[in-house]
């Protein structure tokens, strides 16, 4: 398991950014749900790194 340090740092920054963005709610739904931007950094990381990370 030889993962470069740059990929690990980028992944950890995406996780930290997704935690911070999960507190920002775009709008709340009537039955208690909400929509936030929390998963956006994870999607960007998955698209950039693909199956190699």
VEXGUMAR-195001 format. One record per residue: residue number from 1; chain; y, x, z of N, C-alpha, C, O, CB in turn. Coordinates in Angstrom, 3 decimals, padded with zeros to 6 digits, always signed. Atoms other than C-alpha are relative to their C-alpha. Glycine has a CB too. Layout:
{n->NUM&chain->A&n_v->Y&n_u->X&n_w->Z&ca_v->Y&ca_u->X&ca_w->Z&c_v->Y&c_u->X&c_w->Z&o_v->Y&o_u->X&o_w->Z&cb_v->Y&cb_u->X&cb_w->Z}
...
//
This chain:
{n->1&chain->A&n_v->-001.168&n_u->+000.849&n_w->+000.000&ca_v->+000.000&ca_u->+000.000&ca_w->+000.000&c_v->+001.232&c_u->+000.895&c_w->+000.000&o_v->+001.756&o_u->+001.261&o_w->+001.052&cb_v->-000.003&cb_u->-000.966&cb_w->+001.219}
{n->2&chain->A&n_v->-001.120&n_u->-000.910&n_w->+000.158&ca_v->+002.794&ca_u->+002.144&ca_w->-001.344&c_v->+001.188&c_u->-000.766&c_w->-000.580&o_v->+001.372&o_u->-000.812&o_w->-001.796&cb_v->-000.385&cb_u->+001.200&cb_w->-000.905}
{n->3&chain->A&n_v->-001.168&n_u->+000.771&n_w->+000.418&ca_v->+005.952&ca_u->+000.009&ca_w->-001.464&c_v->+001.233&c_u->+000.868&c_w->+000.193&o_v->+001.452&o_u->+001.397&o_w->+001.283&cb_v->+000.122&cb_u->-001.341&cb_w->+000.803}
{n->4&chain->A&n_v->-001.209&n_u->-000.829&n_w->-000.147&ca_v->+009.199&ca_u->+001.859&ca_w->-002.167&c_v->+000.961&c_u->-000.570&c_w->+001.040&o_v->+001.012&o_u->-001.778&o_w->+001.273&cb_v->+000.717&cb_u->+000.128&cb_w->-001.344}
{n->5&chain->A&n_v->-000.940&n_u->+000.388&n_w->-001.049&ca_v->+011.851&ca_u->+001.794&ca_w->+000.533&c_v->+001.069&c_u->-000.946&c_w->-000.551&o_v->+001.509&o_u->-001.857&o_w->+000.151&cb_v->+000.659&cb_u->+001.248&cb_w->+000.616}
{n->6&chain->A&n_v->-001.034&n_u->+000.846&n_w->+000.593&ca_v->+014.371&ca_u->+000.209&ca_w->-001.857&c_v->-000.451&c_u->-001.456&c_w->-000.086&o_v->+000.352&o_u->-002.362&o_w->+000.135&cb_v->+000.372&cb_u->+000.514&cb_w->-001.389}
{n->7&chain->A&n_v->+000.528&n_u->+001.366&n_w->+000.092&ca_v->+012.127&ca_u->-002.849&ca_w->-002.351&c_v->-000.072&c_u->-000.626&c_w->+001.386&o_v->+000.242&o_u->-001.806&o_w->+001.546&cb_v->-001.399&cb_u->-000.008&cb_w->-000.666}
{n->8&chain->A&n_v->+000.055&n_u->+000.520&n_w->-001.367&ca_v->+011.592&ca_u->-003.226&ca_w->+001.401&c_v->+001.387&c_u->-000.361&c_w->+000.526&o_v->+001.557&o_u->-001.392&o_w->+001.176&cb_v->-000.654&cb_u->+001.022&cb_w->+000.924}
{n->9&chain->A&n_v->-001.363&n_u->+000.271&n_w->-000.460&ca_v->+015.323&ca_u->-003.016&ca_w->+002.111&c_v->+000.566&c_u->-001.218&c_w->-000.711&o_v->+001.218&o_u->-002.055&o_w->-000.087&cb_v->+000.906&cb_u->+001.223&cb_w->-000.231}
{n->10&chain->A&n_v->-000.489&n_u->+001.158&n_w->+000.744&ca_v->+016.136&ca_u->-005.498&ca_w->-000.648&c_v->-000.646&c_u->-001.289&c_w->+000.503&o_v->+000.024&o_u->-002.315&o_w->+000.614&cb_v->-000.270&cb_u->+000.175&cb_w->-001.497}
{n->11&chain->A&n_v->+000.686&n_u->+001.175&n_w->-000.532&ca_v->+013.521&ca_u->-007.915&ca_w->+000.688&c_v->+000.516&c_u->-000.402&c_w->+001.364&o_v->+000.694&o_u->-001.589&o_w->+001.638&cb_v->-001.479&cb_u->+000.255&cb_w->+000.077}
{n->12&chain->A&n_v->-000.504&n_u->+000.333&n_w->-001.337&ca_v->+014.784&ca_u->-007.671&ca_w->+004.249&c_v->+001.431&c_u->-000.524&c_w->-000.057&o_v->+001.797&o_u->-001.392&o_w->+000.735&cb_v->-000.068&cb_u->+001.225&cb_w->+000.913}
{n->13&chain->A&n_v->-001.353&n_u->+000.538&n_w->+000.163&ca_v->+018.380&ca_u->-008.224&ca_w->+003.110&c_v->-000.029&c_u->-001.424&c_w->-000.535&o_v->+000.784&o_u->-002.254&o_w->-000.129&cb_v->+000.818&cb_u->+000.890&cb_w->-000.935}
{n->14&chain->A&n_v->+000.128&n_u->+001.366&n_w->+000.514&ca_v->+017.300&ca_u->-011.305&ca_w->+001.158&c_v->-000.445&c_u->-000.952&c_w->+001.104&o_v->+000.020&o_u->-002.090&o_w->+001.165&cb_v->-000.997&cb_u->-000.045&cb_w->-001.172}
{n->15&chain->A&n_v->+000.435&n_u->+000.846&n_w->-001.114&ca_v->+015.533&ca_u->-012.652&ca_w->+004.238&c_v->+001.162&c_u->-000.255&c_w->+000.963&o_v->+001.365&o_u->-001.386&o_w->+001.406&cb_v->-001.185&cb_u->+000.655&cb_w->+000.749}
{n->16&chain->A&n_v->-001.143&n_u->+000.176&n_w->-000.903&ca_v->+018.596&ca_u->-012.040&ca_w->+006.427&c_v->+001.058&c_u->-000.913&c_w->-000.612&o_v->+001.650&o_u->-001.737&o_w->+000.086&cb_v->+000.619&cb_u->+001.358&cb_w->+000.345}
{n->17&chain->A&n_v->-000.975&n_u->+000.856&n_w->+000.669&ca_v->+020.865&ca_u->-013.664&ca_w->+003.853&c_v->-000.477&c_u->-001.439&c_w->-000.059&o_v->+000.329&o_u->-002.362&o_w->+000.058&cb_v->+000.279&cb_u->+000.512&cb_w->-001.403}
{n->18&chain->A&n_v->+000.509&n_u->+001.372&n_w->+000.034&ca_v->+018.579&ca_u->-016.683&ca_w->+003.580&c_v->+000.082&c_u->-000.660&c_w->+001.375&o_v->+000.317&o_u->-001.865&o_w->+001.466&cb_v->-001.445&cb_u->-000.017&cb_w->-000.502}
{n->19&chain->A&n_v->-000.158&n_u->+000.564&n_w->-001.348&ca_v->+018.631&ca_u->-017.138&ca_w->+007.366&c_v->+001.455&c_u->-000.388&c_w->+000.236&o_v->+001.733&o_u->-001.446&o_w->+000.801&cb_v->-000.470&cb_u->+001.011&cb_w->+001.080}
{n->20&chain->A&n_v->-001.419&n_u->+000.317&n_w->-000.181&ca_v->+022.433&ca_u->-016.994&ca_w->+007.355&c_v->+000.410&c_u->-001.204&c_w->-000.843&o_v->+001.181&o_u->-002.046&o_w->-000.382&cb_v->+000.867&cb_u->+001.211&cb_w->-000.362}
{n->21&chain->A&n_v->-000.357&n_u->+001.123&n_w->+000.871&ca_v->+022.696&ca_u->-019.411&ca_w->+004.416&c_v->-000.672&c_u->-001.303&c_w->+000.409&o_v->-000.217&o_u->-002.377&o_w->+000.014&cb_v->-000.363&cb_u->+000.323&cb_w->-001.428}
{n->22&chain->A&n_v->+000.668&n_u->+001.234&n_w->-000.412&ca_v->+020.294&ca_u->-021.879&ca_w->+006.012&c_v->+000.842&c_u->-000.798&c_w->+000.995&o_v->+000.605&o_u->-001.991&o_w->+001.187&cb_v->-001.360&cb_u->+000.320&cb_w->+000.612}
{n->23&chain->A&n_v->-000.883&n_u->+000.713&n_w->-000.922&ca_v->+022.994&ca_u->-022.748&ca_w->+008.560&c_v->+001.108&c_u->-000.758&c_w->-000.725&o_v->+001.751&o_u->-001.626&o_w->-000.134&cb_v->+000.611&cb_u->+000.973&cb_w->+000.986}
{n->24&chain->A&n_v->-001.028&n_u->+000.675&n_w->+000.791&ca_v->+025.359&ca_u->-023.864&ca_w->+005.773&c_v->-000.657&c_u->-001.163&c_w->-000.729&o_v->-001.465&o_u->-000.954&o_w->-001.634&cb_v->+000.690&cb_u->+000.985&cb_w->-001.012}
{n->25&chain->A&n_v->+000.582&n_u->+001.196&n_w->+000.606&ca_v->+024.457&ca_u->-027.430&ca_w->+004.822&c_v->+000.917&c_u->-000.506&c_w->-001.104&o_v->+002.119&o_u->-000.670&o_w->-000.896&cb_v->-000.236&cb_u->-001.103&cb_w->+001.063}
{n->26&chain->A&n_v->-000.790&n_u->+000.548&n_w->+001.097&ca_v->+025.586&ca_u->-028.733&ca_w->+001.440&c_v->+000.290&c_u->-001.472&c_w->+000.233&o_v->+001.437&o_u->-001.909&o_w->+000.139&cb_v->-000.723&cb_u->+000.192&cb_w->-001.334}
{n->27&chain->A&n_v->-000.186&n_u->+001.397&n_w->-000.392&ca_v->+025.015&ca_u->-032.372&ca_w->+002.372&c_v->-001.210&c_u->-000.458&c_w->+000.787&o_v->-002.304&o_u->+000.090&o_w->+000.654&cb_v->+000.224&cb_u->-000.908&cb_w->-001.237}
{n->28&chain->A&n_v->+001.064&n_u->+000.548&n_w->-000.843&ca_v->+022.957&ca_u->-034.395&ca_w->+004.825&c_v->-000.519&c_u->-001.292&c_w->-000.624&o_v->+000.253&o_u->-002.091&o_w->-001.153&cb_v->+000.511&cb_u->-000.256&cb_w->+001.452}
{n->29&chain->A&n_v->+000.631&n_u->+001.197&n_w->+000.542&ca_v->+020.513&ca_u->-037.076&ca_w->+003.723&c_v->-000.088&c_u->-001.077&c_w->+001.076&o_v->-000.020&o_u->-000.763&o_w->+002.264&cb_v->-001.401&cb_u->+000.326&cb_w->-000.556}
{n->30&chain->A&n_v->-000.045&n_u->+001.099&n_w->-000.980&ca_v->+020.320&ca_u->-040.513&ca_w->+005.384&c_v->-001.115&c_u->+000.033&c_w->+001.049&o_v->-000.875&o_u->-000.325&o_w->+002.202&cb_v->-000.064&cb_u->-001.305&cb_w->-000.725}
{n->31&chain->A&n_v->+001.098&n_u->+000.017&n_w->-000.968&ca_v->+016.900&ca_u->-040.076&ca_w->+007.030&c_v->-000.129&c_u->+001.305&c_w->+000.788&o_v->-001.170&o_u->+001.543&o_w->+001.399&cb_v->-001.296&cb_u->-000.285&cb_w->-000.712}
{n->32&chain->A&n_v->+000.003&n_u->-001.182&n_w->-000.849&ca_v->+017.772&ca_u->-036.763&ca_w->+008.666&c_v->-000.226&c_u->+001.315&c_w->-000.712&o_v->-000.119&o_u->+002.366&o_w->-000.080&cb_v->-001.021&cb_u->-000.154&cb_w->+001.020}
{n->33&chain->A&n_v->+000.175&n_u->-001.249&n_w->+000.727&ca_v->+017.066&ca_u->-034.206&ca_w->+005.951&c_v->+001.336&c_u->+000.569&c_w->-000.440&o_v->+002.377&o_u->-000.067&o_w->-000.277&cb_v->-000.901&cb_u->-000.210&cb_w->-001.205}
{n->34&chain->A&n_v->-001.230&n_u->-000.605&n_w->+000.508&ca_v->+019.597&ca_u->-031.839&ca_w->+004.449&c_v->-000.349&c_u->+000.965&c_w->-001.124&o_v->-001.501&o_u->+001.373&o_w->-001.278&cb_v->+000.776&cb_u->+000.730&cb_w->+001.134}
{n->35&chain->A&n_v->+000.154&n_u->-000.945&n_w->+001.098&ca_v->+020.097&ca_u->-029.575&ca_w->+001.453&c_v->+000.842&c_u->+001.222&c_w->+000.335&o_v->+002.031&o_u->+001.106&o_w->+000.630&cb_v->+000.424&cb_u->-000.632&cb_w->-001.379}
{n->36&chain->A&n_v->-000.729&n_u->-001.232&n_w->-000.291&ca_v->+021.036&ca_u->-025.938&ca_w->+002.032&c_v->-000.344&c_u->+001.045&c_w->-001.054&o_v->-001.227&o_u->+000.837&o_w->-001.886&cb_v->-000.334&cb_u->+000.524&cb_w->+001.426}
{n->37&chain->A&n_v->+000.212&n_u->-001.087&n_w->+000.954&ca_v->+021.180&ca_u->-022.690&ca_w->+000.067&c_v->-000.921&c_u->+001.082&c_w->+000.559&o_v->-000.904&o_u->+002.214&o_w->+000.075&cb_v->+001.334&cb_u->+000.615&cb_w->-000.395}
{n->38&chain->A&n_v->+000.806&n_u->-000.999&n_w->-000.690&ca_v->+018.664&ca_u->-020.936&ca_w->+002.308&c_v->-001.078&c_u->+000.655&c_w->-000.837&o_v->-001.410&o_u->+001.816&o_w->-000.596&cb_v->-000.626&cb_u->-000.614&cb_w->+001.164}
{n->39&chain->A&n_v->+001.084&n_u->-000.567&n_w->+000.800&ca_v->+015.948&ca_u->-020.407&ca_w->-000.295&c_v->+000.484&c_u->+000.767&c_w->-001.224&o_v->-000.317&o_u->+001.420&o_w->-001.893&cb_v->-000.924&cb_u->-001.092&cb_w->-000.437}
{n->40&chain->A&n_v->-000.519&n_u->-000.652&n_w->+001.195&ca_v->+018.231&ca_u->-019.052&ca_w->-003.019&c_v->-000.236&c_u->+001.515&c_w->-000.019&o_v->-000.686&o_u->+002.023&o_w->-001.046&cb_v->+001.471&cb_u->-000.279&cb_w->-000.120}
{n->41&chain->A&n_v->+000.271&n_u->-001.441&n_w->+000.046&ca_v->+018.003&ca_u->-015.341&ca_w->-002.006&c_v->-001.487&c_u->+000.333&c_w->-000.160&o_v->-001.830&o_u->+001.342&o_w->-000.777&cb_v->+000.526&cb_u->+000.654&cb_w->+001.256}
{n->42&chain->A&n_v->+001.436&n_u->-000.243&n_w->+000.150&ca_v->+014.204&ca_u->-015.595&ca_w->-001.772&c_v->-000.422&c_u->-000.207&c_w->-001.450&o_v->-001.228&o_u->+000.560&o_w->-001.978&cb_v->-000.810&cb_u->-000.927&cb_w->+000.930}
{n->43&chain->A&n_v->+000.304&n_u->+000.234&n_w->+001.412&ca_v->+014.022&ca_u->-017.076&ca_w->-005.284&c_v->+000.508&c_u->+001.137&c_w->-000.871&o_v->-000.178&o_u->+001.564&o_w->-001.799&cb_v->+000.608&cb_u->-001.321&cb_w->-000.463}
{n->44&chain->A&n_v->-000.558&n_u->-001.108&n_w->+000.778&ca_v->+016.283&ca_u->-014.339&ca_w->-006.640&c_v->-000.855&c_u->+001.251&c_w->+000.172&o_v->-001.111&o_u->+001.963&o_w->-000.799&cb_v->+001.459&cb_u->+000.284&cb_w->+000.423}
{n->45&chain->A&n_v->+000.867&n_u->-001.156&n_w->-000.243&ca_v->+014.124&ca_u->-011.661&ca_w->-005.015&c_v->-001.332&c_u->-000.147&c_w->-000.727&o_v->-001.842&o_u->+000.819&o_w->-001.295&cb_v->-000.242&cb_u->+000.180&cb_w->+001.501}
{n->46&chain->A&n_v->+001.280&n_u->+000.227&n_w->+000.673&ca_v->+010.951&ca_u->-013.241&ca_w->-006.398&c_v->+000.134&c_u->+000.148&c_w->-001.508&o_v->-000.770&o_u->+000.676&o_w->-002.156&cb_v->-000.542&cb_u->-001.385&cb_w->+000.341}
{n->47&chain->A&n_v->-000.198&n_u->-000.129&n_w->+001.443&ca_v->+012.383&ca_u->-013.417&ca_w->-009.915&c_v->+000.240&c_u->+001.457&c_w->-000.378&o_v->-000.268&o_u->+001.923&o_w->-001.398&cb_v->+001.180&cb_u->-000.872&cb_w->-000.464}
{n->48&chain->A&n_v->-000.298&n_u->-001.402&n_w->+000.315&ca_v->+013.688&ca_u->-009.834&ca_w->-009.797&c_v->-001.221&c_u->+000.900&c_w->+000.134&o_v->-001.462&o_u->+001.749&o_w->-000.724&cb_v->+001.105&cb_u->+000.511&cb_w->+000.903}
{n->49&chain->A&n_v->+001.097&n_u->-000.916&n_w->-000.291&ca_v->+010.599&ca_u->-008.195&ca_w->-008.306&c_v->-001.353&c_u->-000.476&c_w->-000.513&o_v->-002.257&o_u->+000.336&o_w->-000.708&cb_v->-000.085&cb_u->+000.220&cb_w->+001.470}
{n->50&chain->A&n_v->+001.252&n_u->+000.518&n_w->+000.543&ca_v->+007.841&ca_u->-010.481&ca_w->-009.581&c_v->-001.184&c_u->+000.259&c_w->+000.914&o_v->-001.071&o_u->+000.138&o_w->+002.133&cb_v->-000.265&cb_u->+000.607&cb_w->-001.348}
{n->51&chain->A&n_v->+001.212&n_u->-000.224&n_w->-000.769&ca_v->+004.316&ca_u->-009.644&ca_w->-008.479&c_v->-000.132&c_u->+001.392&c_w->+000.571&o_v->-001.116&o_u->+001.686&o_w->+001.250&cb_v->-001.166&cb_u->-000.281&cb_w->-000.838}
{n->52&chain->A&n_v->+000.120&n_u->-001.379&n_w->-000.483&ca_v->+005.026&ca_u->-006.008&ca_w->-007.678&c_v->+000.401&c_u->+000.150&c_w->+001.455&o_v->+000.033&o_u->+001.134&o_w->+002.097&cb_v->+000.842&cb_u->+000.917&cb_w->-000.845}
{n->53&chain->A&n_v->-000.482&n_u->-000.134&n_w->-001.377&ca_v->+006.654&ca_u->-006.678&ca_w->-004.317&c_v->-000.959&c_u->-000.623&c_w->+000.984&o_v->-000.709&o_u->-000.600&o_w->+002.189&cb_v->+001.369&cb_u->-000.634&cb_w->+000.150}
//
